[in-house]
Amino acid sequence: LHCADAEGTAAMVCNALPEYAPPTIRKLENSSDFAFSFLAHKINNLRGPYEENRGMRDILQVGNLMKLNNKTQLGMWQPDSQCDQLHGSDTQTFPPFLHSTDSIAIFISDICQVLSLYFENEDYLQGLLVYKFILSEQWLNSVANNTENSCYCLEGKDQFCQHNGVRDISQCMKAPVVMSLPHFYLGDPEFRNYARGMRPHRDSHTSALYIEPQTGTPVKAAKRIQFN
């Protein structure tokens, strides 16, 4: 939006934008113009400061997030619910001595959610033994198929709660966005049939994390999410 030479109604809009613009509208540096940036406001949102467990008393708790901006709740989902509780790794630090029976939790600030990943198999990356963890297939299930997801359903934004494979994250994005896996993988057929060219595939469209189990070092990762 060019505001340098705005006149009349356009000038009124330009003057009001600094106070009333949505998060997706930002003022350009060293300019009187404004631009639409769908994800720009997310860069500094939910970025901290974080309080993280150092593992001094229990090494298996190292890297677990405890507070964000001095709060234990995200303030995005149903209050005081498990969905709104901050925990898990920031994806950089994990506890050592992992076992194949372990699950891991990671906090993804982009979507304001904690994701659970489960061991799938051992693998080798350049000769290094790693454990492959993949995203739970129950994560985006409908409330009917996974009642634990009910706390993601907000009043007035719950129309997608009865569908598999999608979630309304407008509260997080500050924009009308419904999240899914790429190509609506694990979604209801009505979504996959909505557009041509949808070819959902497990290996290509699910998230995965490869960790060296003795040190807890993340070696490789794939975060796959589709914004609709």
C-alpha positions in Angstrom: 0.0 0.0 0.0 1.7 3.2 -1.2 1.1 6.0 1.3 3.8 8.5 0.4 1.5 10.5 -1.9 -1.9 9.4 -0.6 -4.8 11.8 -0.7 -8.4 11.9 0.4 -9.8 8.5 1.6 -6.5 6.8 0.9 -4.7 9.2 3.2 -7.2 8.5 6.0 -6.6 4.8 5.6 -2.8 5.3 5.7 -3.0 7.4 8.8 -5.2 4.8 10.6 -3.1 1.8 9.7 -0.4 2.1 12.4 -3.1 1.8 15.1 -5.7 -0.5 13.5 -3.8 -2.7 11.0 -4.0 -6.5 11.5 -0.7 -8.4 12.3 -0.4 -9.4 8.7 0.1 -5.8 7.6 3.5 -4.3 8.4 5.1 -0.9 7.8 8.2 -1.0 5.6 11.5 0.3 7.1 12.5 3.8 6.1 9.3 4.2 4.2 5.7 5.4 4.6 4.4 2.4 2.7 2.8 -0.8 4.1 3.1 -4.4 2.9 1.0 -7.6 3.4 3.2 -10.3 5.0 1.4 -13.5 5.9 4.0 -14.9 8.3 6.1 -11.9 9.3 4.4 -11.4 12.6 5.2 -15.0 13.6 9.0 -14.3 13.5 8.9 -12.7 17.0 5.7 -14.3 18.3 6.2 -17.0 21.0 9.9 -16.6 20.7 10.7 -16.2 24.4 12.3 -15.7 26.7 11.9 -19.3 27.6 12.7 -21.1 30.9 14.2 -24.5 30.2 15.2 -27.3 32.4 19.0 -27.7 32.6 18.7 -31.3 33.8 20.8 -30.7 36.9 18.6 -32.8 39.2 17.3 -35.2 36.5 19.3 -35.5 33.3 16.2 -37.0 31.5 14.5 -33.6 31.9 17.2 -31.6 30.2 15.8 -29.3 27.4 12.2 -29.5 28.7 10.5 -26.1 28.3 9.0 -24.9 31.6 7.9 -21.3 31.0 7.4 -18.9 28.1 7.4 -15.2 29.0 7.2 -16.3 32.6 4.0 -18.3 32.0 3.3 -22.0 31.9 0.3 -21.7 29.6 0.4 -20.6 25.9 -2.9 -18.6 26.1 -4.0 -20.0 22.7 -6.3 -23.0 23.5 -8.8 -23.8 26.2 -7.6 -22.3 29.4 -5.8 -24.6 31.9 -6.0 -27.5 29.4 -3.3 -30.0 28.3 -3.4 -28.4 24.8 -2.5 -25.0 26.3 0.3 -26.3 28.6 3.8 -25.5 27.6 6.2 -28.5 27.7 8.5 -30.5 25.5 11.8 -29.6 23.7 12.5 -26.6 21.6 13.7 -29.1 18.9 17.4 -28.4 19.7 18.0 -30.1 23.0 16.8 -33.6 24.0 17.7 -35.9 26.9 20.4 -38.6 26.4 20.0 -42.4 26.7 16.8 -42.6 24.6 15.0 -46.0 24.3 12.8 -47.3 21.6 9.9 -47.2 24.0 10.3 -43.5 24.6 8.1 -40.8 23.1 9.3 -37.2 22.7 7.4 -33.9 22.8 8.4 -30.8 20.9 7.0 -27.3 21.0 6.5 -25.7 17.6 5.9 -21.9 18.0 4.8 -21.5 14.4 1.5 -23.3 15.2 1.4 -22.8 19.0 1.3 -26.5 19.7 3.2 -29.3 21.4 3.6 -32.3 19.1 4.1 -35.9 20.3 6.5 -38.1 18.3 6.9 -41.8 18.6 9.7 -44.2 17.8 9.3 -45.9 14.4 12.7 -47.6 13.7 16.4 -47.5 13.9 18.3 -46.1 10.9 21.8 -45.1 9.8 22.8 -41.7 8.6 26.3 -41.6 7.2 27.1 -44.6 9.3 25.7 -43.1 12.5 23.0 -45.1 14.4 19.9 -42.9 14.9 16.4 -43.4 16.1 13.6 -42.2 13.9 10.6 -40.6 15.6 7.5 -39.7 13.6 4.4 -37.6 14.4 1.5 -39.3 16.0 -1.2 -40.1 13.5 -3.8 -39.2 16.1 -2.6 -35.6 16.2 -5.2 -34.1 13.8 -7.9 -36.6 14.4 -11.5 -35.4 15.0 -12.7 -35.1 18.5 -14.9 -38.2 18.0 -11.8 -40.3 17.2 -9.5 -38.6 19.7 -11.2 -36.9 22.7 -7.8 -35.5 23.8 -8.1 -33.0 20.9 -11.2 -31.4 22.3 -9.2 -28.7 24.1 -8.1 -27.4 20.7 -11.7 -26.5 19.9 -12.5 -22.9 20.7 -15.9 -21.4 20.8 -16.9 -20.1 17.4 -13.9 -21.8 15.8 -14.9 -25.4 16.2 -16.4 -26.3 12.8 -13.4 -28.4 11.9 -13.3 -30.3 15.2 -15.5 -33.0 13.7 -13.2 -33.6 10.8 -10.0 -35.7 10.6 -6.8 -34.1 9.4 -7.5 -30.4 9.9 -7.3 -27.8 12.7 -8.3 -24.2 12.9 -5.2 -22.2 14.0 -6.6 -18.7 13.4 -6.1 -17.9 17.1 -2.4 -18.6 16.7 -1.8 -17.1 13.3 -4.0 -14.0 13.8 -5.3 -14.8 10.4 -8.0 -17.2 9.0 -5.9 -20.3 8.6 -6.7 -24.0 8.8 -3.8 -26.4 9.2 -3.4 -29.9 7.8 -0.6 -32.2 6.7 0.6 -31.8 3.1 -1.9 -33.0 0.5 -4.4 -33.5 3.4 -2.6 -36.7 4.4 -4.7 -38.5 7.0 -7.6 -36.1 6.3 -11.2 -36.8 5.5 -11.8 -37.7 1.8 -13.8 -34.5 1.2 -10.6 -32.5 1.7 -8.4 -34.7 -0.5 -11.0 -34.6 -3.2 -11.4 -30.8 -2.9 -8.6 -30.0 -5.4 -6.9 -31.9 -8.2 -3.5 -33.3 -7.8 -3.7 -34.4 -4.1 -1.4 -37.4 -3.7 -1.0 -37.9 0.1 1.9 -40.2 1.0 3.1 -41.2 4.4 6.9 -40.9 3.8 6.6 -37.6 2.0 4.0 -35.9 4.1 4.5 -36.7 7.7 7.0 -35.1 10.1 10.0 -37.0 11.4 13.0 -36.5 13.7 16.2 -38.5 13.7 18.1 -38.5 17.0 21.4 -40.1 18.1 20.1 -42.0 21.1 23.1 -41.9 23.5 23.6 -38.2 23.4 20.1 -37.0 22.4 21.6 -35.0 19.5 19.1 -34.3 16.7 20.7 -35.2 13.4 18.0 -34.7 10.8 14.5 -33.4 10.8 11.5 -32.9 8.5 8.6 -30.6 9.6 5.8 -30.8 7.1 2.7 -28.7 7.6 0.2 -27.3 5.1 -1.5 -23.9 5.7 -5.0 -23.6 4.1 
